[in-house]
């Protein structure tokens, strides 16, 4: 919380800045990364426990991206918008928890 009061004596000090991203990809805040990672860990842990203890759990999980990609552009660094954040989070959390995560094209008839 901040407050701006009138200057009655002395000087007012103001700090302004612009943040510029020069690298590839879309930047996201730390808050955007934290919460999904924790939820994803809970989901993967729960799924793994039911897969180990029952025969009814699916052997693979699929997450469908928002955008459509050609086979040539189906790489983590070339994903667009939210797809890039979600796929990288899934890849990192999956690796941390011992899951294999792949990007793939799928057609179902």
Beta strands, then each sheet from edge to edge (+ up, - down):
end
